[in-house]
């Protein structure tokens, strides 16, 4: 029973670690994505010229 509990604890720890990595990756992508323009709705540099 003890090895089974150890494997279960390891699996839960690994799943939590992977969840943290995925959330951090999503936060990094959102932070580095160009913002959506309020004029045209596209994603581009904040100081892009609109003609």
PyMOL commands that set and color helices and strands:
alter all, ss='L'
color gray80, all
select helices_A, chain A and resi 2-32
alter helices_A, ss='H'
color red, helices_A
deselect
rebuild
show_as cartoon
